[in-house]
Amino acid sequence: MIRKAFKMYLKAGCADEYEKRHNELWPEMKAMIHEYGGHNYSIFLDDETNILYGYIEIEDEEKWAQSADTEINRKWWKYMAPLMRVNPDDSPVSDDLRCVFHLD
């Protein structure tokens, strides 16, 4: 498995709605994440900064990258766009984080 970590940026006042939408994650979105090799996915929020920290384990970088172009993923991005800083295609503004320590 490949471990990936990243940060995204939540708009002020949107934390409760962001959490609610993820607690109600669409079954099709869950299925797509698994279909494209995503496992053990978590997102954490720093309430002081509104920065979201994501962690996911993926099977293959290329396969995971293809998930961005699925219809369900584009629909999810559009649904979440009002709550986050996004790019022109509604994908979340996201910065990869470098792993500096890991212990199994």
VENZIUR-V340907 format. One record per pair of residues at least 12 apart in sequence whose C-alpha atoms are under 10 Angstrom apart, sorted by the first residue. I is the first residue (numbers start at 1). J is the second residue. Records with the same first field share a line. If there is no record, write none. Layout:
BEGIN
I: J / J
END
This chain:
BEGIN
1: 37 / 38 / 39 / 56 / 57 / 58 / 59 / 60
2: 38 / 39 / 56 / 57 / 58 / 59 / 60 / 61
3: 38 / 39 / 40 / 41 / 55 / 56 / 57 / 58 / 59 / 99 / 102
4: 41 / 54 / 55 / 56 / 57 / 58 / 61 / 96 / 97 / 98 / 99
5: 41 / 42 / 43 / 53 / 54 / 55 / 56 / 57 / 95 / 96 / 97 / 98 / 99
6: 43 / 52 / 53 / 54 / 55 / 56 / 94 / 95 / 96 / 97 / 98
7: 43 / 44 / 45 / 51 / 52 / 53 / 54 / 55 / 92 / 93 / 94 / 95 / 96 / 97
8: 43 / 45 / 50 / 51 / 52 / 53 / 54 / 84 / 85 / 86 / 92 / 93 / 94 / 95 / 96
9: 45 / 46 / 49 / 50 / 51 / 52 / 53 / 83 / 84 / 85 / 86 / 92 / 93 / 94 / 95
10: 45 / 46 / 47 / 49 / 50 / 51 / 52 / 80 / 81 / 82 / 83 / 84 / 85 / 86 / 92 / 93
11: 49 / 50 / 51 / 81 / 82 / 83 / 84 / 85
12: 47 / 48 / 49 / 50 / 51 / 83 / 84
13: 50 / 83
14: 50 / 82 / 83 / 84
15: 45 / 46 / 47 / 50 / 52 / 83 / 84
17: 80 / 83
18: 80 / 82 / 83 / 84
19: 43 / 44 / 45
21: 79 / 80
22: 43 / 80
25: 76
26: 72 / 76
28: 72 / 73
29: 70 / 71 / 72 / 73 / 75 / 76
30: 72
31: 72
32: 67 / 70 / 71 / 72 / 73
33: 58 / 64 / 67 / 73
34: 58 / 59 / 64
35: 63 / 64 / 67
36: 58 / 59 / 60 / 61 / 62 / 63 / 64 / 65 / 66 / 67 / 68
37: 56 / 57 / 58 / 59 / 60 / 61 / 63 / 64 / 67
38: 56 / 57 / 58 / 59 / 60 / 63 / 64 / 67
39: 55 / 56 / 57 / 58 / 59
40: 55 / 56 / 57 / 58
41: 54 / 55 / 56 / 57 / 58
42: 54 / 55 / 56 / 57
43: 55 / 56
50: 84
51: 84
52: 84 / 94
53: 94 / 95 / 96 / 97
54: 94 / 96 / 97
55: 97
68: 91
73: 91
74: 89 / 90 / 91
75: 90
76: 90 / 91
77: 89 / 90 / 91 / 92
78: 90 / 91 / 92
80: 92
END
